Amino acid sequence: MKLVIVSGRSGSGKSTALHVLEDLGYYCIDNLPIGLLLPLADEALVSEESRLERIAVSIDARNLATGIDQFTETAKQFKNRHFDMDIIYLDAINQTLLKRFDATRRKHPLSNDTVSLKEAIEAEKELLTPISSAADLIVDTSDMTMYQLRDLIKERVVGRTGQDIALQFQSFGFKHGVPIDADFVFDVRCLPNPYWDQSLRAFTGRDKPIHTFLEQHPEAGEMLGDITSFLKKWLPQFANSNRSYLTIAIGCTGGQHRSVYICEKLGETFKELQSNVQVRHKELPSPPEDRH
């Protein structure tokens, strides 16, 4: 039996993620009380219903607070019983969550006459700490469209097979902030910057002129080689410790050139070694074939 737990703050995209899993054949339950997780798993194991072989449940702030406090112990019992379980936690920056609630005019589950929406959003993060701390994958949806989130769930969660780690390389710009879902952060701002060449400024790290520029500088190759060697050495250790997902963030100043180039090259290398590898550029628009 495969169980995917989807959690996160209200407005982060949990419903979208659950709908994707349902479309892909998972038996989905929204807002399941945490106390029913183990009974549900036990029932699925003895059931002859084939649709219970893959289950996805959403757990969020609508749960009883006492249940959320018990989540760590419940997750430990799952591991002791050797259930195949992934915990996916979605989140976004406060400003984005506020905008999403303003757009939908929905009521936050923790807001009331004495608790403002902003206060509820901040309190929710604290409330869900036992789940976010246990998450196998944390996804920052702040800059994602609904379609991008759907694609990510399909690729990273459903596309993962067996004990293979779902690996994502993500470029970003330090001036926009470090991604909250990064497991490792590598700073490549020490590399020569194509931005200062006026003829290269309009290109990105996806483009050949930037590749040519950086490949003329030995330090770019050395940086790429060191990161590659580090990951090749330690990825098997993460896999052996039952780690299911890993996000490697590569940062430069603006997230346009150097970090994009390094991510593209890392993606090329590890796609030959791993079955589930994605490359994402946080500060760049999606290429036309990825847009909906």
C-alpha positions as CSV (number, residue, x, y, z in Angstrom):
1,M,0.0,0.0,0.0
2,K,1.2,3.5,-0.9
3,L,0.1,6.4,1.3
4,V,0.7,10.1,0.4
5,I,-0.1,12.7,3.0
6,V,-0.6,16.2,1.7
7,S,-0.4,19.0,4.2
8,G,0.4,22.7,4.4
9,R,-1.0,26.1,5.2
10,S,-4.4,27.1,3.8
11,G,-4.0,28.6,0.3
12,S,-0.8,26.8,-0.4
13,G,-2.3,24.5,-3.1
14,K,-3.3,21.3,-1.2
15,S,-6.6,20.9,-3.0
16,T,-4.8,21.2,-6.4
17,A,-2.3,18.5,-5.3
18,L,-5.0,16.2,-4.1
19,H,-7.0,16.6,-7.3
20,V,-3.8,15.6,-9.3
21,L,-3.4,12.5,-7.2
22,E,-7.1,11.6,-7.6
23,D,-6.8,12.0,-11.4
24,L,-3.8,9.6,-11.3
25,G,-5.7,6.9,-9.6
26,Y,-5.2,7.6,-5.9
27,Y,-8.1,7.1,-3.5
28,C,-8.2,10.5,-2.0
29,I,-9.6,11.8,1.3
30,D,-9.7,15.4,2.3
31,N,-9.2,16.5,5.9
32,L,-8.9,13.1,7.4
33,P,-8.6,13.2,11.2
34,I,-5.0,12.1,12.1
35,G,-6.4,9.5,14.6
36,L,-7.9,7.6,11.6
37,L,-4.6,7.3,9.6
38,L,-3.5,4.0,11.1
39,P,-7.0,2.4,11.0
40,L,-7.2,3.5,7.3
41,A,-3.9,1.9,6.5
42,D,-4.7,-1.3,8.3
43,E,-8.0,-1.5,6.4
44,A,-6.3,-1.0,3.1
45,L,-3.9,-3.8,3.8
46,V,-6.6,-6.4,4.2
47,S,-9.0,-5.0,1.7
48,E,-9.5,-6.6,-1.7
49,E,-10.3,-3.3,-3.2
50,S,-7.6,-2.5,-5.7
51,R,-8.2,1.3,-5.5
52,L,-7.0,1.2,-1.9
53,E,-3.5,0.2,-3.0
54,R,-2.7,3.9,-3.4
55,I,-4.2,6.4,-1.0
56,A,-3.7,10.2,-0.6
57,V,-5.1,12.1,2.3
58,S,-5.1,15.8,3.1
59,I,-4.3,16.9,6.7
60,D,-4.4,20.6,7.6
61,A,-5.4,23.1,10.2
62,R,-9.0,21.9,10.2
63,N,-7.8,18.9,12.1
64,L,-8.1,18.9,15.9
65,A,-5.1,20.5,17.5
66,T,-4.6,17.5,19.7
67,G,-4.5,15.3,16.6
68,I,-1.8,17.4,15.0
69,D,0.3,17.3,18.2
70,Q,0.2,13.5,17.9
71,F,1.3,13.4,14.3
72,T,5.0,12.7,15.1
73,E,4.1,9.6,17.0
74,T,1.6,8.5,14.3
75,A,4.3,8.9,11.6
76,K,6.7,6.9,13.7
77,Q,4.2,4.0,14.0
78,F,3.9,4.0,10.2
79,K,7.6,3.7,9.8
80,N,7.7,0.9,12.4
81,R,5.1,-1.0,10.4
82,H,7.1,-0.4,7.1
83,F,4.3,1.3,5.3
84,D,5.3,3.1,2.1
85,M,4.4,6.7,3.1
86,D,5.4,10.1,1.7
87,I,4.6,13.4,3.5
88,I,4.3,16.3,1.2
89,Y,4.1,19.8,2.8
90,L,3.1,22.8,0.7
91,D,3.7,26.4,1.8
92,A,4.1,29.9,0.5
93,I,5.3,33.2,1.9
94,N,2.7,35.1,4.0
95,Q,2.2,37.9,1.4
96,T,1.3,35.3,-1.2
97,L,-1.2,33.5,1.1
98,L,-2.8,36.9,2.0
99,K,-3.3,37.7,-1.7
100,R,-4.8,34.3,-2.5
101,F,-7.3,34.6,0.3
102,D,-8.1,38.1,-0.7
103,A,-8.7,36.9,-4.3
104,T,-11.0,34.0,-3.3
105,R,-12.7,35.8,-0.3
106,R,-12.6,32.4,1.6
107,K,-12.5,32.3,5.4
108,H,-9.3,31.0,6.9
109,P,-10.0,28.1,9.3
110,L,-8.2,29.8,12.2
111,S,-9.6,33.3,11.7
112,N,-12.5,34.7,13.7
113,D,-13.8,37.9,15.2
114,T,-10.7,38.3,17.3
115,V,-8.1,36.7,15.1
116,S,-7.2,38.6,11.8
117,L,-6.3,36.8,8.6
118,K,-2.6,37.7,9.0
119,E,-2.5,36.4,12.5
120,A,-4.3,33.2,11.5
121,I,-1.8,32.6,8.7
122,E,1.1,33.0,11.1
123,A,-0.5,30.8,13.8
124,E,-1.2,28.1,11.3
125,K,2.5,27.7,10.5
126,E,3.2,27.1,14.2
127,L,0.3,24.7,14.5
128,L,1.5,22.6,11.6
129,T,5.1,22.4,12.7
130,P,4.9,18.7,13.7
131,I,3.9,17.9,10.1
132,S,6.3,20.2,8.3
133,S,9.2,18.9,10.5
134,A,8.4,15.3,9.4
135,A,7.9,16.1,5.7
136,D,9.8,14.2,3.0
137,L,9.2,17.0,0.5
138,I,8.5,20.7,1.2
139,V,7.3,22.7,-1.8
140,D,7.3,26.5,-2.0
141,T,4.3,27.4,-4.2
142,S,4.7,31.2,-3.8
143,D,5.7,31.7,-7.5
144,M,3.8,28.7,-9.0
145,T,0.7,28.7,-11.1
146,M,-1.8,25.9,-10.5
147,Y,-0.5,24.2,-13.7
148,Q,3.1,24.3,-12.5
149,L,2.1,22.8,-9.2
150,R,0.1,20.0,-11.0
151,D,3.2,19.2,-13.1
152,L,5.5,19.2,-10.1
153,I,3.3,16.7,-8.2
154,K,3.1,14.5,-11.3
155,E,6.9,14.5,-11.8
156,R,8.3,14.4,-8.3
157,V,5.6,12.5,-6.3
158,V,4.0,10.2,-8.8
159,G,7.0,9.8,-11.1
160,R,9.2,8.5,-8.3
161,T,9.6,4.7,-8.3
162,G,10.8,2.4,-5.5
163,Q,13.6,3.9,-3.3
164,D,14.8,6.2,-6.0
165,I,15.3,9.8,-4.8
166,A,13.3,12.5,-6.7
167,L,16.0,15.1,-7.3
168,Q,15.3,18.7,-8.2
169,F,17.9,21.3,-9.2
170,Q,16.5,24.8,-8.7
171,S,18.2,28.0,-9.7
172,F,17.4,31.3,-7.9
173,G,18.6,34.8,-7.3
174,F,19.9,35.7,-3.8
175,K,18.4,39.2,-4.2
176,H,15.0,37.6,-4.3
177,G,15.6,35.4,-1.3
178,V,16.7,31.7,-0.7
179,P,13.9,29.2,-1.6
180,I,12.3,27.8,1.6
181,D,12.1,24.3,0.1
182,A,15.9,23.9,-0.5
183,D,17.7,21.0,1.1
184,F,21.1,22.2,-0.1
185,V,22.1,25.7,-1.2
186,F,25.2,26.3,-3.3
187,D,26.3,29.9,-3.9
188,V,27.9,30.5,-7.4
189,R,28.2,34.3,-7.1
190,C,32.0,33.9,-7.1
191,L,31.9,32.9,-10.8
192,P,32.5,35.5,-13.5
193,N,29.2,37.3,-14.2
194,P,28.0,37.5,-17.8
195,Y,25.6,40.3,-16.8
196,W,28.5,42.8,-17.0
197,D,28.9,42.0,-20.7
198,Q,26.3,44.1,-22.5
199,S,26.2,41.7,-25.4
200,L,25.2,38.8,-23.1
201,R,22.9,40.6,-20.7
202,A,19.7,39.7,-22.6
203,F,20.5,35.9,-22.6
204,T,19.9,33.4,-19.8
205,G,21.9,30.4,-18.6
206,R,19.8,28.3,-20.9
207,D,21.4,30.0,-24.0
208,K,24.6,28.9,-25.8
209,P,26.3,32.4,-25.5
210,I,26.2,32.1,-21.7
211,H,27.5,28.5,-21.9
212,T,30.3,29.6,-24.1
213,F,31.2,32.5,-21.8
214,L,31.3,30.5,-18.6
215,E,33.1,27.5,-20.2
216,Q,35.9,29.9,-21.0
217,H,36.5,30.3,-17.3
218,P,38.1,27.3,-15.5
219,E,36.5,28.1,-12.2
220,A,33.0,27.5,-13.6
221,G,34.0,24.0,-14.6
222,E,35.7,23.5,-11.2
223,M,32.6,24.6,-9.3
224,L,30.4,22.3,-11.4
225,G,32.8,19.4,-10.9
226,D,32.9,19.9,-7.1
227,I,29.1,20.0,-6.7
228,T,28.7,17.0,-9.0
229,S,31.3,15.0,-7.0
230,F,29.7,16.0,-3.7
231,L,26.3,14.8,-4.8
232,K,27.5,11.6,-6.4
233,K,29.2,10.7,-3.1
234,W,26.4,11.6,-0.8
235,L,23.2,10.8,-2.7
236,P,23.5,7.0,-2.0
237,Q,23.7,7.8,1.7
238,F,20.5,9.8,1.6
239,A,18.8,7.0,-0.3
240,N,20.0,4.5,2.3
241,S,18.5,6.6,5.0
242,N,15.1,6.4,3.3
243,R,15.2,10.0,2.0
244,S,12.7,10.3,-0.9
245,Y,13.2,13.8,-2.2
246,L,16.0,16.3,-2.4
247,T,16.0,19.9,-3.7
248,I,19.4,21.3,-4.6
249,A,19.3,25.1,-4.9
250,I,21.9,27.0,-6.9
251,G,22.0,30.7,-6.4
252,C,23.6,33.7,-8.1
253,T,22.8,37.4,-7.8
254,G,19.7,37.6,-10.0
255,G,19.0,34.0,-10.9
256,Q,19.4,34.6,-14.7
257,H,22.8,33.4,-15.8
258,R,25.3,31.5,-13.6
259,S,22.9,29.6,-11.4
260,V,20.8,28.7,-14.4
261,Y,23.8,27.4,-16.3
262,I,25.0,25.3,-13.4
263,C,21.5,23.8,-12.8
264,E,21.2,22.9,-16.5
265,K,24.5,21.1,-16.5
266,L,23.8,19.3,-13.2
267,G,20.4,18.2,-14.7
268,E,22.1,16.8,-17.8
269,T,24.5,14.8,-15.7
270,F,22.1,13.4,-13.1
271,K,19.4,12.5,-15.6
272,E,21.8,9.9,-16.9
273,L,22.1,8.5,-13.4
274,Q,18.6,8.9,-11.8
275,S,15.1,8.2,-13.1
276,N,13.4,11.2,-11.5
277,V,15.3,14.5,-12.1
278,Q,13.8,17.9,-12.7
279,V,15.3,21.3,-13.4
280,R,13.5,24.4,-12.3
281,H,14.5,28.1,-12.7
282,K,12.7,30.1,-10.0
283,E,13.5,33.6,-11.6
284,L,12.8,32.6,-15.2
285,P,9.5,32.2,-17.0
286,S,8.6,28.7,-18.0
287,P,9.6,27.8,-21.6
288,P,6.7,27.9,-24.1
289,E,6.2,24.1,-24.1
290,D,5.7,24.1,-20.3
291,R,3.0,26.9,-20.3
292,H,-0.7,26.1,-20.1
